[in-house]
């Protein structure tokens, strides 16, 4: 049997099918129906680029958060270096964040999840140890946590799209 390629999802199909088996493109539909379907498909396909953009933004924000941590260490060096455990943790946190930013494209869910969990853990400890000042920097904290969470969500949605349409 002869094959044809779907103009929307670019997958190969047997000639004679009324619709694409992957994306439901109407091979025998009117030009208007075909155009509408392709337009909708292109709109859905935008999630792949949105995912890439979100990962880039997350990488930049992670670098910014690491820099803020390093500046905080420099400003509070007397307090940080009074206790060796605090000093180690203080240097470990920005190191983990920088490593996650550098590796975010290799395994996005892992390297979005690590700093997300780390920040939630640190913010949780901060609330327990100093409950009267938990709100300091709350907007930045919410922004960073929200961005990392959104990046994970959109990456998962992008993978579902790729898997469904063989992209």
JOLIN-V348850 format. One record per run of one state. SS is the DSSP state (H for helix, E for strand, - for the rest). FROM is the first residue (numbers start at 1). TO is the last residue. If there is no record, write none. Layout:
ss;from;to
SS;FROM;TO
SS;FROM;TO
This chain:
ss;from;to
-;1;2
E;3;5
-;6;11
E;12;14
-;15;18
E;19;19
-;20;25
E;26;26
-;27;30
H;31;75
-;76;76
H;77;80
-;81;83
H;84;103
-;104;107
H;108;129
-;130;130
H;131;133
-;134;137
H;138;164
-;165;167
